[in-house]
Every structure is written in structure tokens, then in C-alpha cells.
Amino acid sequence: MENFQEQLKNRRTFAIISHPDAGKTTLTEQLLLHGGVIREAGTVKGRGSNKLASSDWMAIEQQRGISVTSSVLQFDYEGKRINILDTPGHEDFSEDTYRTLMAVDSVVMVVDAAKGIEPQTKKLFEIVSQRGIPVFTFFNKIDRDARPALDLVDELETVLGIQAYPMNWPVGSGQVLQGIYDLQDDKLVPFKNATTHTEIVDEAMDEIELLRDAGNEFDEDKIAHGQLTQVFFGSALVNFGVTEFLREYLNYAPAPAAMATVDEKMIVPEDEQFSGFVFKIQANMDPRHRDRIAFVRIVSGEFTRGMDVMLQRSGKKLKLSNVTQFMAEERENVQTAVSGDIIGVYDTGNFQIGDTIYSGKKTVHFPDLPTFTPELFNRVIAKDVMKQKSYHKGIEQLVQEGTIQLYKSWNGGDYIIGAVGQLQFEVFQFRMENEYNVEIQFEPIGSKVARWIKSEQLDEKMSSSRNLLVKDRYDQPVFLFENKFALNWFHDKYPNVELEEKM
């Protein structure tokens, strides 16, 4: 049995980011295949059973072929315990992805080798670079016609502003793919069924010589601080280059790191005091039980089943007796877990996103997680007035997940839903119908500029058709301005009133 210190050294926790359709979920499944927890791509095997499941476990994800939740997936490989957080690819769910990126120690960036750096990848990379954590780049789909590898690496450096160090190099692509050249072991890893094209091999060897003469120096310190990215080429769909990538990733990816509290104290993983934070809440992972799971990243210490913890925000003492770890929607009760691990705590309504929990008498408080101010708004109405109980429960639970935001009309009970993107409304409507058996309809309010106002500065007469007064879920007053012009008009009329972008 490994002791606590040995377990810490073996933990690797990372997120996979990409633009939609770059192959992120396919790569995730191939990694799970290496860990022995799936039998074939597209299926996840429950531990100790033959039951199959999908890493995109929500029904709408399966129907539309998109990821809109952050799956937490765990497996063992070559002596390491690996926690993968497979983030939503769609930009409408960036907020969920941003919070997930706060819970990892490194990031794998998947890029379509035919398309290069796309907008969503650039946007997500900017968040990652602010944290200064290691980034590993996987140029995917080289079994299809790809852009020249030198162009891809150059774009990576110029667009994202990070130095690149190729660990392998593609020899051709698409129908003339010969393989990848391992630059560490100085050997060709041939692509299966490749037909020989000597001129393509020669061209690749010329490029490799150029890299060796003029490329960046290998620098482990720069890798550790997110200033240099190791670059890999391969194809997740046909499981080519994935093994090479995984082994090199495990050589250089960091074990769990220390984290700063709000008063700038560093909590180190080796600290015996248990601490962690809630970065995600998910309702109805098991529709049969209408459950609600709070995902906790353990920052320090060791979790043991049945332990008592303090919820920092409320000062409430909680017993963590029903805690799970995940393989997509497959789950099993966990007895122990350590720094770097992700655990799922069954929640009856105690937790909010960003909450800190800790054991012992020494108070721990980690910083709040990022939130987005919504830009699109809809009134929401239940079609069947007889289903009010399910309607209210569904809205309450889905809002607590943090992917949509709830407001109420100031002097009435109308529900108004705010979101960053249109797809969030579609997912909300789908889940209300499929998980709570409630059909809803939307009355679009349109695009608005949301600004919070302090209660002591509020005069209800300030509200007009240009700035709708509503309450947020904590009953704080919010103005929904028609546009930036209306916001500026309000500033001119009430120069002493302070408005805030988010609370």
C-alpha cells in the first residue's frame, strides 16, 4: 500500500482544451483505452463490470455530438494515477471550462492539424497562460491532409506567444502519411499500411535538421512555467502517436502543486490538513436518483470516508460519508483520496461553486472562481401549470450548476434566465424536459448589458424601458440595460451611482 507521500508523487491532473471538432473527446477515449477502462473508442467500461457508457454521458451530448459538461475521468497507467477533466468544447460553455482550468496542474491542447489554431483554442489558452501551468500540444488528425508542420509550429508560437519544442515530427500526412519521427529516440514510428514515398521521408528529414539547427532549446523550467510547450503529432481516431504522447506527458507533467489562499498563504499538497474547493456542481448524473454532485479538487491532505469538514462560507460542519470518484457516469464509493484527486460529494444543497472545505481548526479560504456576466436573456414559463413543483426544482438545481444565471422581475415572480450563449438555453430547455419532465417556453428579452447596483443607492424610479430592474438569485438588484448607449445615458444621469459588472 502506497503511503501518502508516494501517492502525491504519482498524481497527474490535467484538462484537455480545444476548439470544437478538433478531436478532444476522441483523444480522451484513447487515453482511457490505454488505462484499460474502455474496450473500444466510444465506450467506457465500468470498473469490475461489463457495463458500457460514454464519456459524453448527457443525452443531449450524445444526440448532438458535442461536449457541454466537464467530465471527470480517472485511470491508472504505468504507476501513475491520472485524473482527466474533459472540458466542454463549445464556446457557450466557456465559463464551465474556465472554472475547470482552476482545478488542474497542467493542460493538453488539442489542435486540428488541418486548421491550426482556432478562436476557441486561443481564448482558452489565454486563461491557461495566466496561471503559468504546463501546456502540452497535440496536433491531431495527421491521417488526413494536414497543413505543413513547420507552418503549424510557427503559428503556435506567433498566435499564442509560447515557445514550441517538437517531441516528434510528422512524415507526410493523409494518404501519404509515412509515420512520425521520434526526435528523442531518433527513429521512425511507421504508420500502419503506409506505402513508401521516399521523397516525403527526405523532406521530413530536412525539416528535422532545420529544427535541430534553429529550433528552441529544450528547457524543463520553461515547460514547468508554461513558457515552452512540448509538441506532438498524431491521430487520436486511429490511435497513432497517442502512446508516445502519453508516455512523454507523464515524464514531464507535474505532480499536484501548492495553491494560494485569499490571504496569500500557500497551501502545499503535503500539508496533513485536508482542504479543497468546489469547482463544479452537476445535477442528475444519475437520472434515476435525481442526485446532485459537488466536484471537489483536493488541494492538501488526505480525504478519508466519513471525515468531518468545515464549509468555509457558512461555517457549517459537514460529514463526508457519501463520496465518489468517476469514470464518466460510472462511479464508485471512495474510501481515501489525496491532493490532486477529484472527488464527487453528494450534495443536498449545502455547496456552491467556489466553496472551500477543510478539516481541523486552521481556517482555509481559497479565492473565488471566475464568473461571466450574461449577455443573452429569456423569460422562462412552464407550459403546464400543474407541474410547478418540478418546474421550480429544475430551475433551482440547474442554476446552481453555474452554466446559466437566474433573475426575477423586481416586483413579480417571473423567472428570467441569463446566459453567455444561445446553446446554453437549448441545453437548459432539453434538460428541464428530459430530467424534470417539465416543458418550458422562452420569451426572448434579447441581448442586454447587466450591471449590479448597491441596494442603498437604488431608487426604483431609475428603472425604465431602457434599463429593466431585476433581482439576481441572491435578491441583489441588477439593471439589464438595452445597450451600451443606455448604460452611458444612465451614468450621465446618475453620476454618483456605482454600477458593477458582476457581484
Residue, then its C-alpha position, 0 to 999 in steps of 0.5 A: m500500500e502506497n503511503f501518502q507521500e508516494q501517492l502525491k508523487n504519482r498524481r497527474t491532473f490535467a484538462i484537455i482544451s480545444h476548439p470544437d471538432a478538433g478531436k478532444t473527446t476522441l483523444t480522451e477515449q484513447l487515453l482511457l483505452h490505454g488505462g484499460v477502462i474502455r474496450e473500444a473508442g466510444t465506450v467506457k467500461g465500468r470498473g469490475s463490470n461489463k457495463l458500457a457508457s460514454s464519456d459524453w454521458m448527457a443525452i443531449e451530448q450524445q444526440r448532438g455530438i458535442s461536449v457541454t459538461s466537464s467530465v471527470l475521468q480517472f485511470d491508472y497507467e504505468g504507476k501513475r494515477i491520472n485524473i482527466l477533466d474533459t472540458p466542454g468544447h463549445e464556446d457557450f460553455s466557456e465559463d464551465t471550462y474556465r472554472t475547470l482550468m482552476a482545478v488542474d496542474s497542467v493542460v493538453m491542447v488539442v489542435d486540428a492539424a488541418k486548421g491550426i489554431e482556432p478562436q476557441t483554442k486561443k481564448l482558452f489558452e489565454i486563461v491557461s497562460q495566466r496561471g503559468i501551468p504546463v501546456f502540452t500540444f497535440f496536433n491531431k488528425i495527421d491521417r488526413d491532409a494536414r497543413p505543413a508542420l513547420d507552418l503549424v509550429d510557427e503559428l503556435e508560437t506567433v498566435l499564442g506567444i509560447q515557445a514550441y519544442p517538437m517531441n516528434w515530427p510528422v512524415g507526410s500526412g493523409q494518404v501519404l502519411q509515412g509515420i512520425y519521427d521520434l526526435q528523442d529516440d531518433k527513429l521512425v514510428p511507421f504508420k500502419n499500411a503506409t506505402t513508401h514515398t521516399e521523397i516525403v521521408d527526405e523532406a521530413m528529414d530536412e525539416i528535422e535538421l532545420l529544427r535541430d539547427a534553429g529550433n528552441e532549446f529544450d528547457e524543463d523550467k520553461i515547460a514547468h512555467g508554461q513558457l515552452t510547450q512540448v509538441f506532438f503529432g498524431s491521430a487520436l481516431v486511429n490511435f497513432g502517436v497517442t502512446e508516445f504522447l502519453r508516455e512523454y506527458l507523464n515524464y514531464a507533467p507535474a505532480p499536484a502543486a501548492m495553491a494560494t489562499v485569499d490571504e496569500k498563504m500557500i497551501v502545499p499538497e503535503d500539508e496533513q490538513f485536508s482542504g479543497f474547493v468546489f469547482k463544479i456542481q452537476a445535477n442528475m448524473d444519475p437520472r434515476h436518483r435525481d442526485r446532485i454532485a459537488f466536484v471537489r479538487i483536493v488541494s492538501g491532505e488526505f480525504t478519508r470516508g466519513m471525515d468531518v469538514m468545515l464549509q468555509r462560507s457558512g461555517k457549517k460542519l459537514k460529514l463526508s460519508n457519501v463520496t465518489q470518484f468517476m469514470a464518466e457516469e460510472r462511479e464508485n464509493v471512495q474510501t481515501a483520496v489525496s491532493g490532486d484527486i477529484i472527488g464527487v460529494y453528494d450534495t443536498g444543497n449545502f455547496q456552491i461553486g467556489d466553496t472551500i472545505y477543510s478539516g481541523k481548526k486552521t481556517v482555509h479560504f481559497p479565492d473565488l472562481p471566475t464568473f461571466t456576466p450574461e449577455l443573452f436573456n429569456r423569460v422562462i414559463a412552464k407550459d403546464v401549470m400543474k407541474q410547478k413543483s418540478y418546474h421550480k426544482g429544475i430551475e433551482q438545481l440547474v442554476q446552481e450548476g453555474t452554466i446559466q444565471l437566474y433573475k426575477s422581475w423586481n416586483g413579480g415572480d417571473y423567472i428570467i434566465g441569463a446566459v453567455g450563449q444561445l446553446q446554453f438555453e437549448v441545453f437548459q430547455f432539453r434538460m428541464e424536459n428530459e430530467y424534470n419532465v417539465e416543458i418550458q417556453f422562452e420569451p426572448i428579452g434579447s441581448k442586454v448589458a447587466r450591471w449590479i447596483k448597491s441596494e442603498q443607492l437604488d431608487e426604483k424610479m431609475s428603472s425604465s424601458r431602457n434599463l429593466l430592474v431585476k433581482d439576481r438569485y441572491d435578491q441583489p438588484v441588477f439593471l439589464f440595460e438595452n445597450k451600451f448607449a443606455l448604460n452611458w445615458f444612465h451614468d450621465k444621469y446618475p453620476n454618483v451611482e456605482l454600477e458593477e459588472k458582476m457581484 
